[in-house]
Amino acid sequence: MEKNWKNVNNRQIAQIYDRIFKKILTLSTRAVIGLINGLFETEYPPDSIITYNWTEHHDDNLKRTLADTIITINHSHSYHVEAQMYEDEEIEFRVFDYGYRHALNAGKDTDILQFPEPRIIYLYNYKNIPDIKEIILDFGTQGTFPYRIPIFKLLEHTAEELSSRKMVILIPFMMLKLRDSIRKERTPENMEALRTLILDDIINAINKNQALGNITSGDANKLRSLIQKLYNHLYSHYEEFIEGGFNDMMEDGLVLEADILEAELTKKITERVTKEVTEQVTQQVTEQVTEQVTEQVTQQVTQQVTEQVTQDVMRQSQRNTICKLYSKLKDVKQVADLLELPLDIVQKEI
């Protein structure tokens, strides 16, 4: 009974990481191409065409799940990527099976079975994991052939290594690096190591890759969101983190980054939407008064409408952002500095 419960628990946990991995693989094209290039040592340009070969299978409980991801680049070469959280003695056979099915579907009109290039990403460190998984295909008198699957052991690498190889979209899983030591004891040293890992190493890697154009701002926000979810899943339940204020500090550090970016994005969107709305309103006004006013008056109306709509929308957006940041920071001057606003304006809104 205990073994069955453990298997069920492991399966549920594995599904959490599987969903996160699938979400990561649907980030922007340039982000996913960066992962493929880093993982398979290829050199595809960031604007390459990606095709997702999503398939479905049923496990022993007849529960429908998404199979491992096979990605085709530029309609030519396919790559099979599987993320593995727990040891699986049959993983190489499953990878071969998915690859074989893909080859059948992709080569219906030919006599050639072209398998995708496989990789297994181990998200967690286990003893005696080989660098390559291998199956020997025995074709009788025709001979044998080794089917090899290279292993990428994520936690043997640093955040900086992932960043330099443009594989930064895997970085949320670096949260697992300190899982064992934190589970064993929550010492001040361990807690500081976790803070450094997340707020310095991981977040800095995301910011750096966004600045370099390796990922989009949308990718960066989604990665931060996944980091927050993984933190909650792995660490936030510990009593020392709750009572010591560590959870609040982590939330402020992660959410604040997103809030500042959200404010910048909101400003850009607001300006664009305001312009579109103003053009529509001005057109309606112009049609109503064209017969009664001169061209000069129409231009004045247009300018007034533009200014009024812009001021109202921007004022409300600014007020919301100020209040949200102040609720986290409790420091008027820091909010003013972050948003580059005069101190008296921030004080007035609060």
The 8 nearest C-alpha neighbors of each residue, nearest first, counted from 0:
[[1, 3, 2, 4, 5, 6, 7, 8],
 [0, 2, 4, 3, 5, 6, 7, 8],
 [3, 1, 5, 4, 0, 6, 7, 8],
 [2, 4, 6, 0, 5, 1, 7, 8],
 [5, 3, 1, 7, 2, 6, 8, 0],
 [4, 6, 8, 2, 3, 7, 9, 1],
 [7, 5, 3, 9, 8, 4, 10, 2],
 [6, 8, 10, 4, 5, 9, 3, 11],
 [9, 7, 5, 11, 10, 6, 4, 12],
 [8, 10, 6, 12, 11, 7, 13, 5],
 [11, 9, 13, 7, 8, 12, 6, 14],
 [10, 12, 8, 14, 13, 9, 7, 15],
 [13, 11, 9, 15, 14, 10, 8, 16],
 [12, 14, 10, 16, 15, 11, 9, 84],
 [15, 13, 17, 11, 12, 16, 18, 10],
 [16, 14, 12, 13, 18, 17, 19, 11],
 [17, 15, 19, 13, 18, 14, 20, 12],
 [16, 18, 14, 20, 19, 15, 13, 21],
 [19, 17, 21, 15, 20, 16, 14, 22],
 [18, 20, 16, 22, 17, 21, 23, 15],
 [19, 21, 23, 17, 22, 18, 16, 24],
 [20, 22, 18, 24, 23, 19, 17, 25],
 [23, 21, 19, 25, 20, 24, 18, 26],
 [24, 22, 20, 25, 21, 26, 19, 168],
 [23, 25, 21, 22, 26, 31, 20, 168],
 [26, 24, 22, 23, 27, 21, 31, 28],
 [27, 25, 23, 24, 218, 30, 31, 28],
 [28, 26, 30, 29, 31, 25, 218, 215],
 [27, 29, 31, 30, 32, 26, 46, 45],
 [28, 30, 45, 32, 27, 31, 33, 46],
 [31, 29, 214, 33, 27, 28, 32, 213],
 [30, 32, 34, 28, 33, 29, 24, 35],
 [33, 31, 35, 29, 34, 30, 45, 28],
 [32, 34, 165, 30, 36, 31, 35, 166],
 [33, 35, 166, 31, 37, 32, 36, 38],
 [36, 34, 32, 38, 37, 33, 39, 31],
 [37, 35, 41, 40, 33, 39, 34, 42],
 [38, 36, 34, 164, 40, 35, 39, 166],
 [37, 39, 35, 36, 40, 34, 166, 151],
 [38, 40, 36, 41, 37, 35, 118, 116],
 [41, 39, 36, 37, 38, 42, 35, 164],
 [42, 40, 36, 39, 43, 37, 35, 38],
 [41, 43, 36, 44, 40, 37, 35, 33],
 [42, 44, 41, 45, 47, 36, 32, 46],
 [43, 45, 46, 47, 42, 32, 29, 33],
 [46, 44, 29, 47, 32, 43, 28, 33],
 [47, 45, 44, 29, 48, 28, 32, 43],
 [48, 46, 45, 44, 73, 49, 43, 72],
 [49, 47, 73, 72, 46, 50, 74, 28],
 [50, 48, 72, 71, 73, 47, 51, 70],
 [49, 51, 71, 70, 52, 72, 48, 74],
 [52, 50, 70, 53, 69, 71, 49, 68],
 [51, 53, 69, 70, 54, 50, 68, 71],
 [54, 52, 51, 68, 66, 69, 55, 65],
 [55, 53, 66, 65, 52, 56, 67, 68],
 [56, 54, 65, 66, 64, 63, 53, 57],
 [55, 57, 63, 64, 66, 65, 58, 54],
 [58, 56, 63, 61, 62, 64, 59, 55],
 [57, 59, 61, 60, 62, 56, 63, 64],
 [60, 58, 61, 57, 62, 63, 56, 64],
 [59, 61, 62, 58, 57, 63, 64, 56],
 [62, 60, 57, 58, 59, 63, 56, 64],
 [61, 63, 60, 57, 58, 64, 59, 56],
 [62, 64, 57, 56, 61, 55, 58, 65],
 [65, 63, 55, 56, 66, 57, 62, 58],
 [66, 64, 55, 54, 67, 56, 53, 63],
 [65, 67, 55, 54, 56, 64, 68, 53],
 [68, 66, 81, 65, 69, 80, 79, 97],
 [67, 69, 80, 79, 53, 70, 66, 81],
 [68, 70, 79, 52, 78, 80, 51, 77],
 [71, 69, 51, 78, 77, 50, 52, 68],
 [70, 72, 77, 50, 76, 49, 74, 78],
 [73, 71, 49, 74, 76, 48, 75, 77],
 [72, 74, 48, 75, 47, 49, 71, 76],
 [75, 73, 72, 71, 76, 50, 48, 49],
 [74, 76, 73, 72, 71, 77, 48, 50],
 [77, 75, 71, 72, 74, 78, 73, 115],
 [78, 76, 71, 115, 70, 72, 116, 69],
 [79, 77, 116, 115, 70, 69, 117, 71],
 [78, 80, 69, 117, 115, 116, 68, 118],
 [81, 79, 118, 68, 119, 117, 69, 78],
 [80, 82, 119, 67, 120, 83, 118, 68],
 [83, 81, 120, 119, 121, 122, 84, 80],
 [84, 82, 121, 85, 120, 122, 81, 119],
 [83, 85, 122, 123, 13, 121, 82, 86],
 [86, 84, 83, 87, 123, 13, 9, 121],
 [85, 87, 88, 84, 83, 125, 90, 128],
 [88, 86, 90, 89, 85, 83, 91, 84],
 [87, 89, 90, 86, 91, 92, 85, 93],
 [90, 88, 92, 87, 91, 93, 94, 86],
 [89, 91, 93, 87, 92, 88, 94, 86],
 [90, 92, 94, 93, 89, 95, 132, 133],
 [93, 91, 95, 89, 90, 94, 96, 134],
 [92, 94, 96, 90, 95, 91, 97, 89],
 [93, 95, 91, 97, 96, 92, 98, 90],
 [94, 96, 98, 92, 93, 97, 99, 91],
 [97, 95, 93, 99, 98, 94, 92, 100],
 [98, 96, 100, 94, 99, 95, 101, 93],
 [97, 99, 95, 101, 96, 100, 114, 115],
 [98, 100, 102, 96, 101, 97, 95, 103],
 [101, 99, 103, 97, 102, 98, 96, 104],
 [100, 102, 98, 104, 103, 99, 105, 97],
 [103, 101, 99, 112, 105, 113, 114, 100],
 [104, 102, 100, 106, 101, 105, 107, 99],
 [105, 103, 101, 102, 106, 107, 100, 99],
 [104, 106, 102, 103, 107, 101, 113, 112],
 [107, 105, 109, 103, 108, 104, 102, 112],
 [108, 106, 109, 104, 105, 103, 110, 102],
 [107, 109, 106, 110, 105, 111, 104, 103],
 [110, 108, 106, 111, 107, 112, 105, 103],
 [109, 111, 112, 108, 106, 107, 113, 103],
 [110, 112, 109, 113, 106, 102, 107, 108],
 [113, 111, 102, 106, 114, 103, 110, 99],
 [114, 112, 102, 111, 115, 106, 105, 103],
 [113, 115, 102, 98, 112, 99, 116, 101],
 [116, 114, 77, 78, 79, 98, 117, 113],
 [115, 117, 78, 79, 77, 114, 118, 148],
 [118, 116, 79, 148, 78, 80, 115, 119],
 [119, 117, 80, 149, 148, 150, 79, 120],
 [118, 120, 81, 150, 82, 80, 151, 121],
 [121, 119, 82, 151, 83, 150, 152, 81],
 [120, 122, 83, 152, 123, 82, 153, 84],
 [123, 121, 84, 153, 83, 120, 82, 172],
 [122, 124, 121, 84, 154, 125, 175, 153],
 [125, 123, 154, 126, 122, 152, 121, 155],
 [126, 124, 128, 123, 127, 86, 85, 121],
 [125, 127, 128, 124, 129, 86, 123, 152],
 [126, 128, 129, 125, 130, 124, 86, 131],
 [127, 129, 126, 125, 130, 124, 150, 131],
 [130, 128, 131, 127, 132, 150, 149, 126],
 [129, 131, 150, 149, 128, 132, 151, 152],
 [132, 130, 149, 129, 148, 150, 133, 147],
 [133, 131, 148, 147, 91, 149, 129, 130],
 [132, 134, 147, 146, 148, 131, 145, 135],
 [133, 135, 146, 145, 136, 147, 91, 132],
 [136, 134, 145, 144, 137, 146, 143, 133],
 [137, 135, 144, 143, 145, 134, 138, 146],
 [136, 138, 143, 139, 135, 142, 144, 141],
 [139, 137, 141, 142, 143, 140, 136, 144],
 [140, 138, 141, 137, 142, 143, 136, 144],
 [139, 141, 142, 138, 143, 137, 144, 136],
 [142, 140, 138, 139, 143, 137, 144, 136],
 [141, 143, 138, 140, 139, 137, 144, 136],
 [144, 142, 137, 136, 138, 135, 145, 141],
 [143, 145, 136, 135, 146, 137, 142, 138],
 [146, 144, 135, 134, 147, 136, 133, 143],
 [147, 145, 134, 133, 135, 144, 148, 136],
 [146, 148, 133, 132, 145, 131, 149, 134],
 [147, 149, 132, 131, 117, 118, 133, 150],
 [150, 148, 131, 118, 130, 132, 147, 119],
 [151, 149, 119, 130, 131, 118, 120, 152],
 [150, 152, 120, 153, 119, 121, 149, 118],
 [153, 151, 121, 155, 154, 120, 150, 122],
 [152, 154, 122, 155, 156, 151, 121, 120],
 [153, 155, 156, 152, 176, 123, 124, 173],
 [154, 156, 153, 152, 157, 124, 151, 176],
 [157, 155, 154, 153, 160, 158, 161, 152],
 [158, 156, 160, 159, 161, 155, 154, 173],
 [157, 159, 161, 160, 201, 162, 200, 170],
 [158, 160, 162, 157, 161, 163, 204, 200],
 [161, 159, 157, 163, 162, 158, 156, 164],
 [162, 160, 166, 158, 164, 167, 159, 163],
 [161, 163, 159, 167, 165, 160, 164, 204],
 [162, 164, 160, 165, 161, 159, 166, 167],
 [163, 165, 37, 161, 166, 162, 160, 33],
 [166, 164, 162, 33, 163, 167, 161, 34],
 [167, 165, 34, 161, 164, 168, 33, 162],
 [166, 168, 162, 170, 169, 161, 165, 205],
 [167, 169, 170, 166, 23, 30, 222, 34],
 [170, 168, 167, 171, 172, 166, 23, 161],
 [169, 171, 167, 172, 173, 168, 201, 158],
 [172, 170, 226, 173, 169, 174, 225, 222],
 [171, 173, 174, 170, 175, 169, 122, 226],
 [172, 174, 175, 170, 171, 176, 154, 158],
 [175, 173, 172, 176, 171, 177, 229, 230],
 [176, 174, 178, 173, 177, 172, 123, 154],
 [177, 175, 174, 173, 178, 154, 179, 123],
 [178, 176, 180, 175, 179, 181, 193, 174],
 [177, 179, 175, 181, 180, 176, 182, 233],
 [180, 178, 182, 181, 177, 183, 176, 175],
 [179, 181, 183, 177, 182, 178, 184, 189],
 [182, 180, 184, 183, 178, 185, 179, 177],
 [181, 183, 179, 180, 184, 178, 185, 177],
 [182, 184, 180, 181, 179, 185, 178, 186],
 [185, 183, 181, 182, 186, 180, 189, 179],
 [186, 184, 181, 189, 190, 187, 239, 183],
 [185, 187, 189, 188, 184, 190, 181, 191],
 [188, 186, 190, 189, 191, 185, 192, 184],
 [187, 189, 191, 186, 190, 192, 185, 193],
 [190, 188, 192, 186, 191, 187, 185, 193],
 [189, 191, 193, 187, 192, 188, 186, 194],
 [190, 192, 194, 188, 193, 189, 187, 195],
 [193, 191, 189, 195, 190, 194, 196, 188],
 [194, 192, 196, 190, 191, 195, 197, 189],
 [195, 193, 191, 197, 192, 196, 198, 190],
 [196, 194, 199, 192, 193, 197, 198, 191],
 [195, 197, 200, 193, 194, 199, 192, 201],
 [198, 196, 201, 194, 195, 199, 200, 202],
 [197, 199, 202, 195, 194, 196, 201, 200],
 [198, 200, 195, 203, 197, 202, 196, 201],
 [201, 199, 196, 203, 202, 197, 204, 158],
 [202, 200, 197, 204, 203, 199, 196, 158],
 [201, 203, 205, 198, 204, 199, 200, 197],
 [204, 202, 206, 205, 200, 201, 199, 207],
 [205, 203, 207, 201, 202, 206, 162, 200],
 [204, 206, 202, 208, 203, 207, 209, 219],
 [207, 205, 203, 209, 204, 208, 210, 202],
 [206, 208, 204, 210, 209, 205, 203, 211],
 [209, 207, 211, 213, 205, 210, 206, 214],
 [208, 210, 214, 212, 206, 211, 207, 215],
 [209, 211, 207, 208, 212, 206, 213, 214],
 [212, 210, 208, 209, 213, 207, 214, 206],
 [211, 213, 209, 214, 210, 208, 215, 29],
 [212, 214, 208, 211, 209, 30, 29, 165],
 [215, 213, 209, 30, 212, 218, 208, 29],
 [214, 216, 218, 217, 209, 219, 212, 213],
 [217, 215, 219, 218, 220, 209, 214, 260],
 [216, 218, 220, 215, 219, 221, 214, 27],
 [219, 217, 215, 221, 216, 220, 214, 26],
 [218, 220, 216, 222, 217, 221, 205, 223],
 [219, 221, 223, 217, 222, 218, 224, 257],
 [220, 222, 224, 218, 223, 219, 225, 217],
 [221, 223, 225, 219, 224, 220, 218, 226],
 [224, 222, 226, 220, 221, 225, 219, 227],
 [223, 225, 221, 227, 222, 226, 220, 228],
 [226, 224, 228, 222, 227, 223, 229, 221],
 [227, 225, 223, 229, 171, 224, 228, 230],
 [226, 228, 230, 224, 225, 229, 231, 223],
 [229, 227, 225, 231, 230, 226, 232, 224],
 [228, 230, 232, 226, 231, 227, 233, 225],
 [229, 231, 227, 233, 232, 228, 234, 226],
 [232, 230, 235, 228, 229, 233, 234, 227],
 [231, 233, 229, 230, 234, 228, 235, 236],
 [234, 232, 230, 231, 229, 235, 178, 236],
 [233, 235, 230, 236, 231, 237, 232, 240],
 [234, 236, 231, 237, 246, 240, 230, 233],
 [237, 235, 234, 238, 241, 231, 240, 233],
 [238, 236, 240, 239, 235, 234, 241, 185],
 [237, 239, 241, 240, 242, 236, 243, 235],
 [240, 238, 242, 241, 237, 243, 185, 245],
 [241, 239, 245, 243, 237, 238, 246, 242],
 [242, 240, 238, 239, 243, 244, 246, 245],
 [243, 241, 239, 244, 240, 238, 245, 246],
 [242, 244, 240, 245, 239, 241, 246, 238],
 [243, 245, 247, 246, 242, 241, 240, 248],
 [246, 244, 240, 248, 247, 243, 249, 241],
 [245, 247, 249, 248, 244, 240, 241, 235],
 [248, 246, 250, 244, 245, 249, 251, 241],
 [247, 249, 245, 251, 246, 250, 252, 244],
 [250, 248, 252, 246, 251, 247, 253, 245],
 [249, 251, 247, 253, 252, 248, 254, 246],
 [252, 250, 248, 254, 249, 255, 253, 247],
 [251, 253, 249, 250, 255, 254, 248, 256],
 [254, 252, 250, 251, 255, 256, 249, 223],
 [255, 253, 257, 251, 256, 250, 252, 258],
 [254, 256, 258, 257, 251, 252, 253, 259],
 [257, 255, 254, 259, 258, 253, 260, 252],
 [256, 258, 254, 260, 255, 259, 261, 220],
 [259, 257, 261, 255, 260, 256, 254, 262],
 [258, 260, 262, 261, 256, 257, 255, 263],
 [261, 259, 263, 257, 262, 258, 264, 256],
 [260, 262, 258, 264, 259, 263, 265, 257],
 [261, 263, 265, 259, 260, 264, 258, 266],
 [264, 262, 260, 266, 261, 265, 259, 267],
 [263, 265, 261, 267, 266, 262, 260, 268],
 [266, 264, 262, 268, 267, 263, 269, 261],
 [265, 267, 269, 263, 264, 268, 262, 270],
 [268, 266, 264, 270, 269, 265, 271, 263],
 [267, 269, 265, 271, 270, 266, 272, 264],
 [270, 268, 266, 272, 271, 267, 273, 265],
 [269, 271, 273, 267, 268, 272, 266, 274],
 [272, 270, 268, 274, 269, 273, 267, 275],
 [271, 273, 275, 269, 274, 270, 268, 276],
 [274, 272, 276, 270, 275, 271, 269, 277],
 [273, 275, 277, 271, 272, 276, 278, 270],
 [274, 276, 272, 278, 273, 277, 271, 279],
 [277, 275, 273, 279, 278, 274, 272, 280],
 [276, 278, 280, 274, 279, 275, 305, 281],
 [277, 279, 281, 275, 276, 280, 282, 274],
 [278, 280, 276, 282, 277, 281, 283, 275],
 [281, 279, 277, 283, 282, 278, 276, 284],
 [280, 282, 284, 278, 283, 301, 279, 277],
 [283, 281, 285, 279, 280, 284, 278, 286],
 [282, 284, 280, 286, 281, 285, 287, 279],
 [285, 283, 281, 287, 282, 286, 280, 288],
 [284, 286, 282, 288, 287, 283, 289, 281],
 [285, 287, 283, 284, 289, 288, 282, 290],
 [288, 286, 284, 285, 289, 283, 290, 291],
 [287, 289, 291, 285, 290, 286, 292, 284],
 [288, 290, 285, 291, 286, 292, 287, 293],
 [289, 291, 288, 292, 287, 293, 286, 285],
 [292, 290, 288, 289, 293, 287, 296, 285],
 [293, 291, 289, 288, 296, 290, 294, 297],
 [292, 294, 295, 296, 297, 291, 289, 290],
 [293, 295, 297, 296, 298, 292, 289, 299],
 [294, 296, 298, 293, 297, 299, 292, 300],
 [295, 297, 299, 298, 293, 294, 292, 300],
 [298, 296, 300, 294, 299, 295, 301, 285],
 [297, 299, 301, 295, 296, 300, 302, 294],
 [298, 300, 296, 302, 297, 301, 303, 295],
 [301, 299, 297, 303, 298, 302, 304, 296],
 [302, 300, 298, 304, 299, 281, 303, 305],
 [301, 303, 305, 299, 300, 304, 306, 298],
 [304, 302, 300, 306, 305, 301, 307, 299],
 [303, 305, 307, 301, 306, 302, 308, 300],
 [306, 304, 302, 303, 308, 277, 307, 309],
 [305, 307, 309, 303, 304, 308, 310, 302],
 [306, 308, 304, 310, 309, 305, 303, 311],
 [309, 307, 311, 305, 310, 306, 304, 312],
 [308, 310, 306, 312, 307, 311, 313, 273],
 [309, 311, 307, 313, 308, 312, 314, 306],
 [312, 310, 314, 308, 309, 313, 307, 315],
 [311, 313, 315, 309, 314, 310, 308, 316],
 [314, 312, 316, 310, 315, 311, 309, 317],
 [315, 313, 317, 311, 312, 316, 310, 318],
 [314, 316, 318, 312, 317, 313, 319, 311],
 [317, 315, 313, 319, 318, 314, 312, 320],
 [316, 318, 314, 320, 315, 319, 313, 321],
 [317, 319, 315, 321, 316, 320, 348, 314],
 [320, 318, 316, 322, 317, 321, 323, 315],
 [319, 321, 323, 317, 322, 318, 324, 316],
 [322, 320, 318, 324, 323, 319, 325, 317],
 [321, 323, 325, 319, 320, 324, 326, 318],
 [322, 324, 320, 326, 321, 325, 319, 327],
 [325, 323, 327, 321, 326, 322, 328, 320],
 [324, 326, 329, 328, 322, 327, 323, 321],
 [327, 325, 323, 324, 329, 328, 322, 321],
 [328, 326, 325, 324, 329, 251, 323, 255],
 [327, 329, 325, 330, 326, 324, 334, 333],
 [330, 328, 325, 326, 327, 331, 324, 334],
 [329, 331, 328, 333, 332, 325, 334, 327],
 [330, 332, 334, 333, 335, 329, 325, 346],
 [333, 331, 335, 334, 330, 336, 342, 345],
 [332, 334, 336, 335, 330, 331, 337, 328],
 [335, 333, 337, 331, 332, 336, 338, 325],
 [334, 336, 340, 332, 338, 333, 337, 342],
 [337, 335, 339, 333, 334, 338, 332, 340],
 [338, 336, 334, 339, 335, 333, 259, 340],
 [337, 339, 335, 340, 336, 334, 259, 321],
 [340, 338, 336, 337, 335, 341, 334, 342],
 [339, 341, 335, 338, 342, 336, 344, 345],
 [342, 340, 344, 343, 335, 345, 339, 336],
 [341, 343, 345, 344, 335, 346, 340, 332],
 [342, 344, 346, 345, 341, 347, 340, 348],
 [345, 343, 347, 346, 342, 341, 348, 340],
 [346, 344, 348, 342, 347, 343, 335, 349],
 [347, 345, 343, 349, 344, 348, 342, 331],
 [346, 348, 344, 345, 349, 343, 342, 318],
 [349, 347, 345, 346, 318, 344, 321, 322],
 [348, 346, 347, 345, 322, 321, 325, 318]]
